[in-house]
Amino acid sequence: MLDRSGYSKDTGSVQSTSASQKHVQELHLALTQGRWQHQKWGYPFQEAPPGAHLWAWFNDDVSSVDSAWKDLTHSLSGQLCASLNFIDDTVTVSPKRSFRPQGWVRSHNESLLRYAALPRESVCTENLTPWKKFLPCGSKVGLATLLHALQLFTANYMSIALDLKTVCENEECKDAILELQMSVSLVFDTVVSQNGYQSWSLSKLFGSGLITTCPLASMSAIYVETSNNGSVGAFKLAPEPIQFVSTGAGTTKRTFALYDVKHHVRAGRFNLAANYEKPHIYWIVPEPALYASRYIQGYGLERGGIVNRIHNNDPKKAIRVVFLDIVPWFLRVYVHTLKVSSEGKLITPEHVYYKPGRDREQSHHLELTLVLPPASETVLSYDFERAFLKWTEYPPDANHGFYVGSAVLSASLSAPVANYSGDISLCPTLRHCITGGTASAPFGHEGNLKPHWFVRIYTETLLVSLPTPDFSMPYNVICLACTVVALAFGPIHNMATNMLTPVEIKKEGGLLSKLKSRARAIFGRKSQTGGSGDTEISTEEKKDQ
């Protein structure tokens, strides 16, 4: 749902905070739980890495971009209850070719761009609740009533995004308007929850159906893809769709059933459902034209390496991509070990930009432009050395490891591919992405190719173990020292405070003397007992007299 005329009070605060006070022309923010699996799910409408990521373009008249960037992160951190205030110079870079403006901006100078990611950030209801307040009608009416935290956070993948940019109001672009676009991306595994069936409904996925619509929305619609209906598993939609829309042709043709929510809620509660007749059958999913993955190599806690594998599945055409990698400062990259190869042959990048990191000041910034051969796997690798941290720089769970953010792969596909719907942040409406399937944002510098099927792919985040001291040793030393002091305190205190008096030691006699003393003690006790009895008798006699 996209509306440009009515904004909530919280939305207005975002606009005023970012656009006027922070000199922001365009910003893109996403909070994500899980990782999008391109090999199984194709390309998403809104691509985002695990955790939190933010990038923004600033006006050219700003006095200090770094100061404005810091103010922006702190403002968004408070409004979304996220840890964006931890974004500092150590995780911030200015990409040269990977991120271009998606709206109208005054200047394309890369020095006005800032990008940062927090792969460790966790997404919870504290982020979802303020995010829903930005909606024009809030969370009580319309499609927003489906956003229940209990259902959303049980999904295999969940991402909430906020995109604010300036767009032209007409083709002549004489007037510009500010556009706020909000999106939610979810992936549910209905086969597991429905005992082998892929059947689903709004009430099963979100906990309720639709009763109302947002009165400020010019259009409220639901699209259901029916391209594979009948080929693998047949299903029936209830209620029946009134309209179908199609995009692409041949093997890339896709068909969608269109539901007008405003029309259906007039008849009562709208609960869209898809019922499958047979249990779900898993089949081979065609791989996307372009995807990437990476992992850590090496052993021990001194040196290691990062390996990135980029796959081009197009059998005939090469693909030009821009690869961006931001490596934390505590992994000291050896640039001379950088190697790019495909099928055993070395590849020379068209463009290489590297800005070395500085300890506790900035990350390593690596950006390359590559041409991937057709039907190939390109391997990009480099080695690093682990740095030693101060004991105050370790997190509470130091042995868990340290996260390295996702690498970013940007490319322009020259031909339509399957499982591609277009980036929703590049489309004016969801319908335009589905029916048009194109993106029109500039790619690279001026004069470079402008994409028609633009994709931006984020790889996995990495978990790296660093040399970690034994934080339990101080605890053990304290316990041992306290135990020793406690045990030694009593005897030392007695020796220091009590008065010592000499005691004469009597010499012990032989066996005969011991027997005499023992007998004397026994007979002496008996004589004392008899004497006391006579005294009692004499006393009684005196009383009788």
Secondary structure by P-SEA (a helix, b strand, c coil): ccccccccaaaaaaaaaccccccccbbbbbbbcccccccccccccccccccbbbbbccccccccaaaaaaaaaaaaaaaacccccccccccbbbbcccccccccccccccccbbbbbcccccccaaaaaaaaaaccccccccccccccaaaaaaccbbbbbbbbbbbbccccccbbbbbbbbbbbbbbccccccccccccccccccccccccccccccccbbbbbcccccccbbbbbcccccbbbbccccccbbbbbbbcccccccccbbbbbcccccccccccccccccccccbbbbbcccccbbbbbbbbccccbbbbbbbbbbbcccccccccccccccccbbbbbcbbbbbbbccccccbbbbbbbbbcccbbbbbbbbbbbbbbcccccccccccbbbbbbbbbbbbbccccccccccccccccaaaaaacccccccccccccccccbbbbbbcbbbbbbccccccaaaaaaaaaaaaaaaaaaaaaaaaacbbbbbbbbbbbbcaaaaaaaaaaaaaaaaaaaaaaaaaaaaaaaaaac
